[in-house]
């Protein structure tokens, strides 16, 4: 039986639960305006493990940047996937229909919502908390591990769309990377790499923005271009056993893929395609670092 068929069977075994009272639908647009309160409950402890939500067109289901306490399966209707741009506003990047699901990433990995989801027509959604996912596994054979695989695949797909270095790697290397990267959420103002200290991981920035700067001996700072979504960093320390050549700090809350040093050395140091691409990137950045350091003279 397919995943969707199992979920339909589960739906028939649970009482329907309408959307929370007081939610006001937004006015549909193209893409829909994300102006209404999210349909997701504020606290996971107050939610039923499994419930059905009947939502009108234009209703915000989840909002980008919020914590996620549940995932959703589209039973009827369609929803739009919206992503915020650098200058505000949302851009539609896709649509999901019956049998597709979303929100599993934030629920299963503890990261923030990476997109806003809005209904584009009247929709029926199945909402699952962590307990609901466990219930699926217990009663219907839908394992949480399967959801986690999908979550990582979607994260890697985001990286592929925005990072040409990763996109150019052979499919088998991409697959291995997807299995090895660990998603994480980091608040604004946190230092990921410190100049003069060893780096502990290779990072891919999925959502958010990071600043990069070099501190000169006289205390003056020189800034590099900010790291945007899709940027990869931390490779110099891992490849060349060198201390970090610049400091990287989050400007906004960020969602990243993190590949630990030990995993990288064990699984990927011998991959010629990946190693060659990272060496070229590292050399470009070392050249830039030397130029920045020369500014102090």
C-alpha positions in Angstrom: 0.0 0.0 0.0 1.3 3.5 -0.9 2.1 6.1 1.7 -0.8 8.2 0.6 -3.2 5.2 0.8 -1.9 4.4 4.3 -2.5 8.0 5.3 -6.0 7.9 3.9 -6.7 4.8 6.0 -5.4 6.6 9.1 -7.6 9.6 8.3 -10.7 7.4 8.3 -9.8 6.1 11.8 -9.6 9.6 13.4 -12.3 12.2 14.0 -12.0 15.3 11.8 -10.7 18.5 13.4 -11.6 21.8 11.7 -9.1 24.6 11.6 -8.6 26.6 14.8 -11.4 29.0 15.5 -10.6 32.6 14.8 -8.4 32.1 11.8 -9.2 34.5 9.0 -8.5 33.5 5.5 -6.3 35.7 3.4 -7.4 37.1 0.1 -6.1 34.8 -2.7 -3.6 36.2 -5.1 -1.0 34.9 -7.5 0.9 33.8 -5.5 -1.5 34.0 -2.5 -0.8 36.8 0.0 0.6 35.4 3.2 -1.3 37.6 5.6 -3.4 35.3 7.8 -2.4 33.6 11.0 -0.7 30.2 10.4 -3.0 27.2 10.7 -0.3 25.4 12.8 -1.0 25.4 16.5 1.3 27.5 18.7 2.4 24.7 21.0 3.0 21.0 20.2 1.7 19.9 23.6 -1.8 21.2 22.8 -2.0 19.5 19.5 -3.6 16.2 18.7 -1.1 13.7 17.3 -3.2 13.4 14.1 -5.9 15.8 12.9 -7.6 16.9 9.7 -7.6 20.6 8.8 -10.2 22.1 6.3 -8.7 25.3 5.1 -10.0 27.9 2.6 -8.0 29.3 -0.3 -5.4 31.9 0.7 -4.9 30.4 4.2 -1.3 30.5 5.6 -0.5 27.0 6.8 3.1 27.6 8.1 5.3 30.6 7.9 9.0 30.8 7.0 11.3 31.2 9.9 8.9 29.9 12.5 9.6 26.8 14.6 7.8 23.7 13.4 5.8 21.4 15.7 4.1 19.4 13.0 4.1 18.2 9.3 1.3 18.2 6.8 0.0 15.9 4.1 -2.2 17.3 1.3 -5.3 15.2 1.0 -7.3 17.5 -1.2 -6.6 20.8 -3.0 -3.2 22.5 -3.6 -0.8 24.7 -1.7 1.9 27.1 -2.9 5.4 27.1 -1.6 6.7 30.7 -1.0 10.2 31.8 -0.2 11.2 35.2 1.1 13.7 37.3 -1.0 16.6 39.5 0.2 14.4 42.6 -0.1 11.3 41.2 1.5 8.2 39.8 -0.1 7.6 36.2 -1.1 8.2 34.4 -4.4 6.4 31.2 -5.3 8.8 28.4 -6.0 6.4 25.5 -6.4 3.1 23.9 -5.7 2.1 20.6 -3.9 -1.0 18.6 -4.5 -2.9 15.6 -3.2 -0.6 12.9 -1.8 2.4 15.3 -1.3 3.6 16.4 2.1 5.6 19.3 3.7 6.9 20.5 7.0 8.7 17.2 7.8 12.1 19.0 7.8 11.4 21.3 10.7 9.5 18.6 12.6 12.1 15.9 12.4 15.4 17.9 12.4 14.6 20.8 14.7 15.3 23.4 12.1 13.1 26.4 11.4 10.5 26.5 8.6 12.3 27.1 5.3 9.3 28.3 3.4 5.8 29.7 3.8 3.0 27.5 2.7 -0.4 29.0 1.5 -3.4 27.2 0.2 -4.2 28.2 -3.4 -7.7 26.6 -3.3 -9.9 25.0 -0.6 -7.8 22.2 0.8 -7.9 19.3 3.3 -4.7 18.7 5.1 -3.7 16.0 7.5 -1.5 17.4 10.3 0.9 15.1 12.3 3.0 15.9 15.3 6.0 13.8 16.4 3.5 11.5 18.2 1.5 11.3 15.1 4.5 10.2 13.0 5.2 7.5 15.7 1.6 6.4 15.4 2.0 6.1 11.7 5.0 3.8 12.2 3.2 1.7 14.9 -0.1 1.2 13.2 0.6 1.7 9.4 4.3 1.0 8.8 5.2 4.6 7.8 8.5 5.0 9.5 9.9 8.3 10.7 13.2 7.4 9.1 11.5 7.5 5.7 10.4 11.0 6.4 13.9 12.0 7.5 15.3 10.7 4.2 12.9 12.9 2.4 13.8 15.9 4.5 17.5 15.5 3.8 16.7 15.0 0.1 14.8 18.3 0.0 17.6 20.1 1.8 20.2 18.8 -0.7 17.9 19.7 -3.5 17.9 23.3 -2.2 21.7 23.2 -2.1 21.9 21.8 -5.7 19.6 24.6 -7.0 21.9 27.3 -5.5 25.4 25.9 -5.4 27.0 25.1 -8.8 29.9 23.3 -7.1 27.6 20.6 -5.6 25.4 20.5 -8.7 28.4 19.6 -10.8 29.3 16.5 -8.7 28.5 13.0 -9.9 25.1 11.7 -8.8 26.7 9.0 -6.5 28.7 11.7 -4.7 25.7 13.9 -4.3 23.8 10.9 -2.8 26.6 10.3 -0.3 26.6 13.9 0.6 22.9 13.9 1.2 23.2 11.0 3.6 26.1 12.6 5.5 25.1 16.2 5.9 23.4 17.1 9.2 20.8 19.9 9.1 21.0 22.5 11.8 19.5 25.9 12.7 21.7 28.7 14.1 20.5 32.0 15.6 21.6 35.4 14.3 24.9 36.6 15.8 26.6 33.2 16.2 30.1 32.6 15.1 30.5 29.5 12.9 34.2 29.9 12.0 36.8 32.0 13.9 40.0 33.3 12.2 43.0 31.6 13.6 41.1 28.7 15.0 40.7 25.2 13.4 37.5 24.7 11.5 35.4 21.7 12.6 33.1 21.2 9.6 32.1 21.9 6.0 28.9 24.0 5.8 26.3 24.7 3.1 24.1 27.7 3.8 20.5 26.8 2.9 18.5 29.7 4.3 19.8 33.0 5.8 22.8 35.2 5.5 26.3 35.2 7.0 29.0 37.9 7.2 32.7 37.2 6.6 35.5 39.4 7.9 39.2 39.5 8.5 40.6 41.2 11.6 43.9 42.9 11.1 46.7 43.1 13.7 45.7 46.7 14.5 42.1 45.7 15.2 40.7 47.0 12.0 38.3 44.7 10.1 38.0 44.1 6.4 34.8 42.6 5.1 34.3 40.0 2.4 31.1 39.7 0.4 28.3 38.3 2.5 27.5 34.6 2.2 24.1 34.1 0.6 21.9 31.0 0.3 23.8 28.1 -1.4 27.2 29.2 -0.2 29.7 26.6 0.9 32.4 27.4 3.4 34.9 25.8 5.8 36.7 23.9 3.1 40.2 25.5 3.6 40.6 24.3 7.2 39.4 20.8 6.3 41.4 20.3 3.2 44.7 21.9 4.1 44.7 21.3 7.9 45.0 25.1 8.3 43.4 27.5 10.7 40.4 29.4 9.5 41.5 32.4 7.4 38.4 34.5 8.2 35.6 34.7 10.7 32.1 33.7 9.6 29.1 34.9 11.7 25.4 34.6 11.1 23.6 37.9 10.3 20.1 36.3 10.3 18.8 33.0 11.7 20.3 30.4 9.4 19.5 26.9 8.3 22.7 25.0 7.3 23.9 21.6 6.2 26.9 20.6 8.3 29.4 17.9 7.4 31.6 17.1 10.4 35.4 16.9 10.0 35.7 13.2 10.8 32.9 12.3 8.4 34.4 14.4 5.7 37.9 12.8 6.1 36.5 9.3 6.2 34.0 9.4 3.4 35.0 12.2 1.0 38.6 13.1 1.2 39.4 10.4 -1.4 36.6 11.6 -3.8 38.6 13.2 -6.6 35.6 15.2 -8.0 34.7 16.7 -4.6 38.2 17.2 -3.5 39.2 18.9 -6.7 36.2 21.3 -6.6 36.9 22.2 -3.0 40.6 22.8 -3.6 39.8 25.2 -6.5 37.3 27.0 -4.2 39.8 27.1 -1.4 42.6 28.5 -3.6 40.3 31.3 -4.8 39.5 32.3 -1.2 43.1 32.1 -0.1 44.0 34.5 -2.9 41.2 36.9 -1.8 42.4 36.6 1.8 46.0 37.6 0.8 44.6 40.6 -1.0 42.5 41.6 2.0 45.5 41.2 4.3 47.5 43.5 2.0 45.0 46.3 2.6 46.4 46.8 6.1 49.8 47.9 4.7 
